[in-house]
Structure formats: structure tokens, C-alpha cells
Amino acid sequence: MQILRFLHGGHVIPTPHTTLEDDAFHFEISLLVPNLQSTDRMGAIKELVDRLYGCRKVVDSLRFLQTILDREDQISTVLGRGVALPHARCRSVAQPSVALGISQTGVAFPPDAEPVYVICMVAIPDAVPVPYLSVLSNLALLFKNSDVRAGLMACHTSVSMYQFMTEHLAQFSAPHSV
């Protein structure tokens, strides 16, 4: 089962070793932000939540923002190496989705001292049983790779982020994974 796939212009771009299913997370060009403007955790998270809301993946941006921030306050989602993986399950999520943002200057994610440069937000509907732990695990594995982090940081457009992630996601894809 494929639980993360890419969409381009409304068309599904399958990755190797996977099949298409309705419960897949969608990685869309419109959810890729190559230049996050905020330098603090709340602002950067809000930018990604606003993007999810604008693409109709989230129907109540304030509720989802609060859910994400509450989750962050419980335990930080900073993975280290300049990457954070904020995620939440919430009633205001209309469709399982992933928003990805890059900050060239870094984002302060307290209580961690290191700046975060890559923020990958996973939005999960409350009522839909989605195997999102596999998505989180595989995204963490993907971002552990220094070549992936460096290559992503070199992307300056949503399209280049999409192309880069499509290529590298295929390398990490396996049945029942990202």
C-alpha cells in the first residue's frame, strides 16, 4: 500500500514499488514552500497550516494550528539535523496531507537550541484510520540522509522541491512505506 504519493496538476505520480490507494497522503506542489518567511516556530507552523487551509486540506485553520501547537508543547517534533516533523490528528483535517517548508535562515524551535531548516508537517483526519506512523517513520528516515537535506535546501521553487522529493522518495519507497 502506498501511503504517500505526489500529485502534479491533479494527476497522481506513482512511485516505484507502490500501488495507488484512496487513503494515501498527498504531496502536492501547492503544499511545498521553498522560502518560509518566519524565523519562529509559531510563525513557520502557521505558514504551513495556512497553505494546507488554502489548498482545502484543512477546513478550520485555527483549530488545526492549535492542535499542532498543543502537540509541539507536549513533546518537540524536532528530529535534529535541522529538521522538524510537526504532526497532528484533528477533526479539521479534510484529507491526509503533507506540507513541506524550507527556511534558508533557520527557525527557532524551542526548547531545542539548533535552528530548523526543513519543516515537514503531517495532517491526519481524526476520524479516518490512516497508518500515519509509517509515514512519520519513513519521513524521519528520509530526512536523516544528509544528501536529501542538502539537496532539498538547494531547491528554490516548489517545482524543484517536488522534482527532488519525487526522485528521492522513490529511492526510499518500499511496500507499506513512504
Backbone as ProteinMPNN parsed JSONL, in Angstrom:
{"seq_chain_A": "MQILRFLHGGHVIPTPHTTLEDDAFHFEISLLVPNLQSTDRMGAIKELVDRLYGCRKVVDSLRFLQTILDREDQISTVLGRGVALPHARCRSVAQPSVALGISQTGVAFPPDAEPVYVICMVAIPDAVPVPYLSVLSNLALLFKNSDVRAGLMACHTSVSMYQFMTEHLAQFSAPHSV", "coords_chain_A": {"N_chain_A": [[0.844, -1.177, 0.0], [0.549, 2.183, -0.82], [1.296, 4.979, 1.019], [2.026, 7.536, 0.782], [2.047, 9.836, -1.738], [2.692, 11.652, -4.765], [1.232, 14.536, -6.228], [0.661, 16.191, -9.249], [-0.524, 18.846, -10.842], [-3.071, 17.808, -10.426], [-2.854, 15.219, -11.24], [-1.902, 11.945, -10.41], [1.323, 10.939, -9.472], [2.827, 8.058, -9.529], [5.057, 6.228, -7.35], [7.89, 3.986, -7.52], [7.404, 0.491, -6.737], [4.933, 0.626, -5.486], [1.373, 0.902, -4.975], [-1.618, 2.572, -5.967], [-3.834, 4.023, -3.666], [-6.845, 5.061, -2.014], [-6.49, 6.084, 0.579], [-4.077, 7.329, 0.674], [-1.464, 9.614, 1.584], [-1.106, 12.886, 0.342], [1.305, 14.501, -1.518], [1.7, 17.518, -2.728], [2.522, 19.967, -5.206], [1.545, 22.479, -4.557], [1.662, 22.441, -1.81], [4.246, 22.692, -1.075], [6.724, 24.674, 0.19], [9.186, 26.747, -0.614], [10.442, 28.87, 0.637], [10.125, 29.694, 3.536], [9.055, 32.36, 5.541], [8.968, 33.052, 8.215], [10.793, 33.211, 11.318], [10.389, 32.054, 13.693], [8.97, 29.351, 15.622], [6.071, 29.284, 15.878], [5.218, 31.069, 13.83], [6.291, 29.848, 11.488], [5.037, 27.343, 11.525], [2.413, 28.23, 11.287], [2.483, 29.306, 8.692], [2.646, 26.953, 7.16], [0.286, 25.66, 7.961], [-1.565, 27.525, 6.993], [-1.124, 27.179, 4.29], [-2.033, 24.537, 3.943], [-4.715, 24.985, 4.58], [-5.451, 26.819, 2.57], [-5.331, 25.135, 0.394], [-7.411, 23.531, 0.836], [-7.112, 21.273, 2.429], [-7.321, 21.373, 5.084], [-10.028, 22.362, 7.044], [-10.578, 24.094, 9.11], [-8.481, 26.317, 10.014], [-7.529, 27.571, 12.359], [-8.212, 25.81, 14.445], [-6.727, 23.544, 13.676], [-4.127, 24.615, 13.733], [-3.911, 25.169, 16.493], [-4.056, 22.561, 17.493], [-1.727, 21.425, 16.43], [0.208, 23.073, 17.687], [-0.34, 22.496, 20.381], [0.421, 19.819, 20.402], [3.141, 20.114, 19.833], [3.91, 21.439, 22.154], [3.648, 19.447, 24.038], [5.58, 17.507, 23.365], [8.525, 18.072, 21.628], [8.832, 18.046, 18.089], [11.174, 18.117, 16.769], [13.635, 16.606, 14.926], [16.313, 16.761, 14.903], [19.431, 17.612, 13.249], [18.537, 19.816, 11.87], [15.859, 19.472, 11.151], [12.331, 19.338, 11.472], [9.329, 17.646, 12.328], [6.411, 18.308, 12.579], [3.199, 17.136, 13.521], [-0.25, 16.139, 13.526], [-3.379, 14.771, 14.531], [-6.621, 15.585, 13.701], [-9.981, 16.879, 13.827], [-10.467, 18.892, 12.0], [-9.041, 18.371, 9.739], [-9.37, 17.652, 6.404], [-8.338, 15.881, 4.545], [-5.78, 13.43, 4.48], [-2.576, 14.794, 4.519], [0.57, 16.271, 3.514], [2.633, 18.961, 4.206], [5.419, 20.812, 3.22], [8.115, 22.769, 4.194], [10.849, 25.053, 3.663], [13.409, 26.804, 5.275], [15.769, 29.184, 4.745], [17.177, 30.707, 6.53], [16.746, 29.607, 8.998], [14.716, 28.382, 11.687], [13.655, 29.081, 14.922], [13.034, 26.617, 17.198], [11.948, 26.168, 20.055], [12.154, 23.807, 22.766], [14.619, 23.323, 21.716], [17.97, 24.051, 20.815], [19.261, 24.213, 18.35], [18.791, 25.632, 15.093], [15.994, 25.064, 12.893], [15.671, 23.98, 9.596], [14.233, 22.58, 7.729], [10.891, 21.873, 7.595], [8.482, 19.557, 7.942], [5.225, 18.985, 7.756], [2.648, 16.923, 8.883], [-0.66, 16.196, 8.352], [-3.491, 14.747, 9.719], [-6.679, 13.297, 9.395], [-9.061, 13.135, 12.033], [-11.073, 11.174, 12.254], [-10.458, 9.2, 10.437], [-9.001, 6.106, 9.923], [-5.763, 5.994, 9.439], [-2.627, 4.775, 8.462], [-0.481, 6.466, 9.652], [1.795, 6.486, 11.222], [3.733, 5.006, 9.96], [4.283, 6.707, 7.837], [5.385, 8.921, 9.205], [7.641, 7.688, 10.347], [9.081, 6.875, 8.06], [9.464, 9.3, 6.751], [11.099, 10.529, 8.634], [13.322, 8.855, 8.423], [14.029, 9.37, 5.761], [14.75, 12.121, 5.917], [16.922, 11.93, 7.518], [19.058, 11.413, 5.982], [21.859, 13.054, 4.843], [22.395, 13.965, 2.242], [19.851, 14.229, 1.172], [18.762, 16.251, 2.802], [20.552, 18.388, 2.203], [20.216, 18.62, -0.58], [17.502, 19.277, -0.731], [17.545, 21.749, 0.541], [18.798, 23.21, -1.408], [16.865, 23.669, -3.248], [14.822, 26.07, -4.836], [12.318, 26.606, -5.7], [8.862, 25.597, -5.669], [8.356, 23.674, -7.572], [10.923, 22.623, -8.11], [11.427, 21.527, -5.599], [9.443, 19.588, -5.546], [10.239, 17.935, -7.707], [12.74, 17.075, -6.746], [11.997, 15.772, -4.33], [10.297, 13.781, -5.328], [12.08, 12.205, -6.787], [13.862, 11.368, -4.734], [12.16, 10.219, -2.87], [11.322, 7.974, -4.214], [13.604, 6.404, -4.052], [13.576, 5.653, -1.426], [11.248, 4.291, -1.19], [9.174, 1.547, -0.463], [7.145, -1.417, -0.302], [4.399, -0.785, 1.775], [5.383, 1.501, 2.96], [6.732, 4.888, 2.895]], "CA_chain_A": [[0.0, 0.0, 0.0], [1.284, 3.443, -0.844], [0.663, 5.918, 1.927], [2.439, 8.887, 0.419], [2.213, 9.929, -3.18], [2.818, 13.014, -5.249], [0.258, 14.993, -7.204], [1.124, 17.31, -10.051], [-1.613, 19.279, -11.71], [-4.224, 16.95, -10.217], [-2.564, 13.865, -11.692], [-1.07, 11.187, -9.476], [2.619, 10.476, -9.946], [3.165, 6.922, -8.676], [6.455, 5.942, -7.092], [8.141, 2.572, -7.719], [7.108, -0.476, -5.685], [3.746, 1.019, -4.746], [0.109, 0.931, -5.677], [-2.398, 3.747, -5.593], [-4.976, 3.757, -2.804], [-7.544, 6.28, -1.638], [-6.083, 6.627, 1.872], [-2.708, 7.806, 0.578], [-1.153, 11.011, 1.846], [-0.826, 13.564, -0.918], [2.364, 15.512, -1.572], [1.351, 18.326, -3.886], [3.368, 21.143, -5.429], [0.963, 23.623, -3.849], [1.949, 22.305, -0.379], [5.69, 22.785, -0.913], [7.054, 26.088, 0.392], [10.65, 26.822, -0.666], [11.002, 30.048, 1.306], [9.393, 30.103, 4.733], [9.451, 33.707, 5.939], [9.037, 33.174, 9.679], [12.001, 32.72, 11.978], [9.998, 31.416, 14.95], [8.176, 28.125, 15.48], [4.65, 29.566, 15.651], [5.038, 31.662, 12.504], [6.579, 28.858, 10.439], [3.947, 26.361, 11.544], [1.229, 28.909, 10.745], [2.639, 29.378, 7.231], [2.301, 25.653, 6.581], [-1.145, 25.448, 8.216], [-2.271, 28.375, 6.036], [-1.016, 26.533, 2.972], [-2.971, 23.41, 3.979], [-6.058, 25.566, 4.561], [-5.663, 27.373, 1.237], [-5.497, 24.016, -0.555], [-8.605, 22.816, 1.323], [-6.774, 20.032, 3.129], [-7.752, 21.675, 6.441], [-11.214, 23.209, 6.932], [-10.554, 25.073, 10.203], [-7.042, 26.505, 10.211], [-7.241, 27.916, 13.747], [-8.278, 24.574, 15.239], [-5.583, 22.694, 13.343], [-2.943, 25.289, 14.264], [-3.883, 24.95, 17.94], [-3.764, 21.141, 17.71], [-0.296, 21.254, 16.141], [0.984, 23.733, 18.741], [-0.516, 21.7, 21.606], [1.267, 18.627, 20.216], [4.53, 20.577, 19.962], [4.155, 21.781, 23.558], [3.775, 18.19, 24.785], [6.91, 16.982, 23.045], [9.021, 18.668, 20.407], [8.951, 17.143, 16.94], [12.468, 18.342, 16.129], [14.354, 15.345, 14.759], [17.744, 17.035, 14.873], [19.981, 17.837, 11.911], [17.829, 20.901, 11.212], [14.574, 19.003, 10.629], [11.204, 19.146, 12.399], [8.242, 16.877, 11.729], [5.168, 18.511, 13.324], [2.092, 16.333, 13.022], [-1.404, 16.073, 14.413], [-4.649, 14.201, 14.095], [-7.58, 16.624, 14.084], [-11.258, 16.871, 13.093], [-10.5, 19.903, 10.942], [-8.297, 17.906, 8.563], [-10.282, 17.06, 5.431], [-7.659, 14.843, 3.773], [-4.391, 13.243, 4.917], [-1.718, 15.625, 3.678], [1.896, 16.66, 3.981], [3.132, 20.264, 3.738], [6.865, 20.833, 3.439], [8.664, 24.114, 4.075], [12.289, 25.237, 3.821], [13.842, 28.117, 5.754], [17.195, 29.374, 4.495], [17.785, 31.359, 7.695], [16.526, 28.784, 10.184], [13.571, 28.672, 12.539], [13.876, 28.716, 16.323], [12.045, 25.646, 17.664], [12.229, 25.868, 21.464], [13.295, 24.165, 23.595], [15.851, 22.914, 21.044], [18.858, 25.182, 20.542], [19.604, 24.24, 16.927], [17.728, 26.099, 14.197], [15.369, 24.09, 11.999], [15.663, 24.475, 8.231], [13.234, 21.811, 6.99], [9.719, 21.554, 8.408], [7.582, 18.679, 7.206], [4.013, 18.892, 8.566], [1.734, 15.86, 8.502], [-2.02, 16.45, 8.819], [-4.241, 13.497, 9.697], [-8.066, 13.434, 9.858], [-9.33, 12.477, 13.307], [-11.982, 10.034, 12.146], [-10.033, 8.258, 9.406], [-7.875, 5.274, 10.355], [-4.682, 6.088, 8.453], [-1.363, 4.298, 9.045], [0.431, 7.592, 9.528], [3.063, 6.254, 11.917], [4.68, 4.573, 8.923], [4.675, 7.907, 7.103], [6.302, 9.668, 10.071], [8.883, 6.926, 10.464], [9.817, 6.892, 6.801], [9.913, 10.673, 6.515], [12.255, 10.732, 9.525], [14.437, 8.131, 7.805], [14.396, 10.111, 4.561], [15.429, 13.362, 6.282], [18.169, 11.598, 8.215], [20.072, 11.388, 4.933], [22.423, 14.398, 4.657], [22.251, 14.352, 0.841], [18.461, 14.658, 0.996], [18.632, 17.562, 3.445], [21.315, 19.375, 1.43], [19.559, 18.781, -1.879], [16.251, 19.989, -0.516], [17.9, 23.139, 0.857], [19.227, 23.854, -2.652], [15.678, 23.937, -4.063], [14.348, 27.441, -4.657], [10.935, 26.704, -6.157], [8.021, 24.459, -5.316], [8.53, 22.651, -8.61], [12.202, 21.933, -7.886], [11.234, 20.704, -4.393], [8.626, 18.453, -5.976], [11.08, 17.039, -8.506], [13.745, 16.494, -5.865], [11.357, 14.832, -3.409], [9.811, 12.643, -6.11], [13.252, 11.374, -7.081], [14.424, 10.764, -3.525], [11.154, 9.372, -2.237], [11.345, 6.703, -4.935], [14.741, 5.633, -3.551], [13.259, 5.149, -0.092], [9.946, 3.635, -1.205], [9.06, 0.093, -0.377], [5.775, -1.711, 0.046], [3.929, -0.43, 3.117], [6.168, 2.604, 3.491], [6.544, 6.142, 2.176]], "C_chain_A": [[0.887, 1.237, 0.0], [0.571, 4.419, 0.079], [1.178, 7.332, 1.752], [2.657, 8.896, -1.078], [2.26, 11.388, -3.566], [1.711, 13.304, -6.25], [0.862, 16.163, -7.959], [-0.005, 17.667, -11.004], [-2.834, 18.385, -11.597], [-4.003, 15.51, -10.645], [-1.613, 13.182, -10.721], [0.206, 10.751, -10.17], [3.004, 9.292, -9.058], [4.67, 6.788, -8.482], [6.662, 4.442, -7.253], [7.751, 1.74, -6.497], [5.853, -0.13, -4.897], [2.517, 0.892, -5.616], [-0.666, 2.136, -5.185], [-3.603, 3.331, -4.773], [-5.571, 5.072, -2.36], [-7.071, 6.875, -0.323], [-4.654, 7.158, 1.866], [-2.605, 9.266, 0.992], [-0.785, 11.62, 0.503], [0.264, 14.601, -0.724], [2.105, 16.284, -2.852], [2.286, 19.532, -3.99], [2.853, 22.333, -4.63], [1.212, 23.58, -2.347], [3.443, 22.358, -0.081], [6.088, 24.259, -0.895], [8.58, 26.226, 0.446], [11.266, 27.966, 0.14], [10.126, 30.483, 2.483], [9.936, 31.448, 5.202], [9.681, 33.841, 7.441], [10.332, 32.603, 10.23], [11.687, 32.105, 13.34], [9.042, 30.257, 14.672], [6.725, 28.412, 15.12], [4.409, 30.113, 14.253], [5.251, 30.665, 11.378], [5.479, 27.8, 10.367], [2.689, 26.984, 10.948], [1.317, 29.027, 9.223], [2.218, 28.067, 6.575], [0.824, 25.322, 6.79], [-1.967, 26.287, 7.228], [-2.235, 27.777, 4.633], [-1.981, 25.347, 2.883], [-4.419, 23.905, 3.882], [-6.382, 26.105, 3.163], [-5.886, 26.314, 0.175], [-6.651, 23.102, -0.154], [-8.313, 21.445, 1.919], [-7.203, 20.132, 4.589], [-8.925, 22.641, 6.321], [-11.304, 24.264, 8.034], [-9.086, 25.273, 10.584], [-6.69, 26.822, 11.654], [-7.239, 26.675, 14.641], [-7.073, 23.683, 14.955], [-4.282, 23.297, 13.868], [-2.817, 25.029, 15.766], [-3.538, 23.501, 18.268], [-2.277, 20.861, 17.486], [0.551, 21.857, 17.264], [0.86, 22.999, 20.074], [0.37, 20.457, 21.555], [2.737, 18.987, 20.394], [4.88, 20.887, 21.415], [4.305, 20.537, 24.436], [5.155, 17.594, 24.609], [7.327, 17.534, 21.69], [9.144, 17.62, 19.301], [10.237, 17.387, 16.163], [13.224, 17.011, 16.113], [15.858, 15.523, 14.931], [18.176, 17.233, 13.435], [19.214, 18.902, 11.139], [16.467, 20.554, 10.653], [13.557, 18.893, 11.759], [10.067, 18.477, 11.638], [6.957, 17.066, 12.541], [4.023, 17.726, 12.688], [0.964, 16.335, 14.039], [-2.565, 15.4, 13.708], [-5.717, 15.158, 14.61], [-8.847, 16.519, 13.225], [-11.271, 17.854, 11.937], [-9.68, 19.522, 9.707], [-9.264, 17.171, 7.638], [-9.661, 15.872, 4.699], [-6.241, 14.673, 4.308], [-3.454, 13.968, 3.956], [-0.376, 15.886, 4.338], [2.241, 18.004, 3.361], [4.607, 20.333, 4.12], [7.389, 22.237, 3.202], [10.159, 24.136, 4.338], [12.532, 26.667, 4.303], [15.351, 28.219, 5.532], [17.905, 29.961, 5.711], [17.647, 30.552, 8.974], [15.379, 29.302, 11.032], [13.91, 28.215, 13.948], [12.725, 27.828, 16.78], [12.35, 25.303, 19.113], [11.601, 24.538, 21.861], [14.635, 23.779, 22.966], [16.673, 24.143, 20.654], [19.186, 25.325, 19.055], [18.471, 24.826, 16.097], [17.229, 24.955, 13.311], [15.276, 24.723, 10.62], [14.613, 23.786, 7.361], [12.113, 21.465, 7.96], [8.754, 20.778, 7.532], [6.371, 18.413, 8.103], [3.083, 17.825, 8.011], [0.384, 16.126, 9.165], [-2.861, 15.188, 8.633], [-5.673, 13.743, 10.157], [-8.298, 12.596, 11.119], [-10.089, 11.171, 13.133], [-11.53, 8.955, 11.159], [-8.855, 7.427, 9.916], [-6.809, 5.218, 9.26], [-3.39, 5.622, 9.12], [-0.267, 5.356, 8.973], [1.736, 7.402, 10.274], [4.138, 5.764, 10.958], [5.175, 5.763, 8.119], [5.691, 8.699, 7.92], [7.659, 8.982, 10.15], [9.72, 7.024, 9.187], [10.262, 8.293, 6.403], [11.133, 10.981, 7.384], [13.492, 10.051, 8.943], [14.94, 8.877, 6.569], [15.218, 11.348, 4.92], [16.69, 13.131, 7.096], [19.351, 11.635, 7.245], [20.571, 12.807, 4.647], [22.314, 14.874, 3.209], [20.836, 14.859, 0.552], [18.277, 16.052, 1.595], [19.332, 18.648, 2.621], [20.654, 19.646, 0.08], [18.259, 19.554, -1.767], [16.512, 21.464, -0.232], [18.323, 23.91, -0.397], [18.047, 24.166, -3.581], [15.144, 25.331, -3.774], [12.937, 27.662, -5.183], [10.17, 25.472, -5.689], [8.197, 23.318, -6.312], [9.845, 21.9, -8.41], [12.143, 21.072, -6.622], [10.482, 19.431, -4.753], [9.471, 17.438, -6.751], [12.108, 16.338, -7.642], [13.122, 15.438, -4.948], [10.828, 13.604, -4.134], [10.952, 11.66, -6.375], [13.751, 10.649, -5.831], [13.429, 9.897, -2.769], [11.141, 8.0, -2.899], [12.481, 5.814, -4.443], [14.436, 4.981, -2.201], [11.944, 4.375, -0.055], [10.087, 2.13, -1.155], [7.622, -0.198, -0.056], [5.52, -1.393, 1.509], [4.77, 0.657, 3.773], [5.903, 3.856, 2.679], [6.715, 5.914, 0.707]], "O_chain_A": [[1.864, 1.311, 0.745], [-0.628, 4.654, -0.069], [0.797, 8.23, 2.503], [3.374, 8.053, -1.617], [1.905, 12.26, -2.773], [1.304, 12.432, -7.019], [1.505, 17.027, -7.363], [-0.386, 16.873, -11.864], [-3.566, 18.217, -12.573], [-4.872, 14.664, -10.437], [-0.637, 13.78, -10.268], [0.183, 10.26, -11.299], [3.466, 9.501, -7.937], [5.457, 7.186, -9.341], [5.7, 3.684, -7.133], [7.769, 2.23, -5.368], [5.718, -0.55, -3.748], [2.61, 0.786, -6.838], [-0.394, 2.658, -4.104], [-4.315, 2.395, -5.137], [-4.881, 6.091, -2.332], [-7.234, 8.078, -0.117], [-4.08, 7.411, 2.925], [-3.528, 10.053, 0.784], [-0.222, 10.951, -0.363], [0.156, 15.476, 0.135], [2.276, 15.748, -3.946], [2.773, 20.045, -2.983], [3.641, 23.107, -4.088], [0.997, 24.582, -1.666], [3.86, 22.095, 1.047], [5.822, 24.996, -1.844], [9.198, 25.86, 1.446], [12.485, 28.02, 0.304], [9.467, 31.521, 2.423], [11.15, 31.645, 5.253], [10.495, 34.653, 7.881], [10.892, 31.648, 9.692], [12.592, 31.686, 14.061], [8.397, 30.198, 13.625], [6.202, 27.845, 14.161], [3.492, 29.666, 13.564], [4.481, 30.636, 10.418], [5.048, 27.412, 9.282], [1.977, 26.331, 10.185], [0.307, 28.862, 8.539], [1.521, 28.067, 5.561], [0.181, 24.767, 5.899], [-2.96, 25.802, 6.687], [-3.21, 27.865, 3.886], [-2.664, 25.171, 1.875], [-5.241, 23.311, 3.185], [-7.471, 25.867, 2.641], [-6.553, 26.565, -0.829], [-6.841, 22.034, -0.734], [-9.171, 20.562, 1.911], [-7.421, 19.118, 5.252], [-8.844, 23.627, 5.588], [-12.045, 25.237, 7.891], [-8.522, 24.509, 11.368], [-5.645, 26.382, 12.136], [-6.363, 26.516, 15.492], [-6.47, 23.132, 15.876], [-3.43, 22.577, 14.388], [-1.733, 24.703, 16.251], [-2.805, 23.241, 19.221], [-1.65, 20.143, 18.264], [1.497, 21.228, 17.738], [1.837, 22.888, 20.815], [0.995, 20.091, 22.551], [3.489, 18.251, 21.032], [6.0, 20.633, 21.859], [5.001, 20.567, 25.452], [5.816, 17.223, 25.579], [6.568, 17.47, 20.723], [9.509, 16.47, 19.546], [10.382, 16.921, 15.033], [13.423, 16.38, 17.151], [16.59, 14.546, 15.086], [17.387, 17.047, 12.509], [19.224, 18.908, 9.908], [15.962, 21.253, 9.776], [13.869, 18.423, 12.853], [9.874, 18.721, 10.447], [6.455, 16.108, 13.129], [3.902, 17.666, 11.465], [1.181, 16.507, 15.238], [-2.71, 15.45, 12.487], [-5.734, 15.506, 15.791], [-8.794, 16.126, 12.059], [-12.021, 17.663, 10.98], [-9.635, 20.278, 8.737], [-9.897, 16.193, 8.036], [-10.372, 14.96, 4.279], [-5.562, 15.666, 4.567], [-3.526, 13.784, 2.741], [-0.213, 15.74, 5.55], [2.156, 18.176, 2.145], [4.987, 19.95, 5.227], [7.147, 22.832, 2.152], [10.675, 23.346, 5.128], [11.932, 27.616, 3.798], [16.116, 27.423, 6.075], [19.101, 29.737, 5.901], [18.37, 30.798, 9.939], [15.112, 30.503, 11.084], [14.393, 27.101, 14.15], [11.568, 28.247, 16.749], [12.947, 24.261, 19.386], [10.563, 24.184, 21.302], [15.676, 23.896, 23.613], [16.122, 25.153, 20.215], [19.367, 26.438, 18.563], [17.303, 24.546, 16.368], [17.96, 24.007, 13.026], [14.851, 25.871, 10.487], [14.159, 24.353, 6.367], [12.339, 20.85, 9.002], [8.273, 21.277, 6.515], [6.481, 17.695, 9.097], [2.768, 17.819, 6.821], [0.298, 16.265, 10.385], [-2.935, 14.632, 7.538], [-5.874, 14.343, 11.213], [-7.785, 11.484, 11.24], [-9.782, 10.175, 13.789], [-12.165, 7.904, 11.062], [-7.826, 7.982, 10.3], [-6.944, 4.483, 8.281], [-3.094, 6.04, 10.239], [0.752, 5.16, 8.31], [2.707, 8.1, 9.984], [5.318, 6.073, 11.127], [6.35, 5.826, 7.757], [6.732, 9.102, 7.402], [8.699, 9.63, 10.033], [10.932, 7.233, 9.247], [11.315, 8.461, 5.788], [12.083, 11.616, 6.927], [14.586, 10.615, 8.971], [16.148, 8.997, 6.363], [16.256, 11.604, 4.311], [17.45, 14.07, 7.333], [20.494, 11.859, 7.645], [19.785, 13.668, 4.252], [22.157, 16.072, 2.971], [20.65, 15.801, -0.218], [17.697, 16.931, 0.958], [18.757, 19.708, 2.374], [20.553, 20.799, -0.341], [17.952, 20.391, -2.616], [15.78, 22.329, -0.712], [18.215, 25.135, -0.434], [18.217, 24.851, -4.59], [15.026, 25.731, -2.616], [12.416, 28.775, -5.123], [10.759, 24.443, -5.358], [8.189, 22.145, -5.939], [9.881, 20.675, -8.526], [12.746, 20.0, -6.58], [10.841, 18.337, -4.317], [9.423, 16.238, -6.481], [12.327, 15.136, -7.788], [13.659, 14.339, -4.807], [10.905, 12.496, -3.603], [10.804, 10.45, -6.208], [14.028, 9.45, -5.874], [13.821, 8.942, -2.098], [10.97, 6.983, -2.227], [12.336, 4.592, -4.419], [14.957, 3.915, -1.874], [11.562, 3.857, 0.994], [11.002, 1.541, -1.731], [6.918, 0.691, 0.425], [6.339, -1.703, 2.374], [4.857, 0.727, 4.999], [4.973, 3.898, 1.873], [6.596, 6.852, -0.082]]}, "name": "protein", "num_of_chains": 1, "seq": "MQILRFLHGGHVIPTPHTTLEDDAFHFEISLLVPNLQSTDRMGAIKELVDRLYGCRKVVDSLRFLQTILDREDQISTVLGRGVALPHARCRSVAQPSVALGISQTGVAFPPDAEPVYVICMVAIPDAVPVPYLSVLSNLALLFKNSDVRAGLMACHTSVSMYQFMTEHLAQFSAPHSV"}
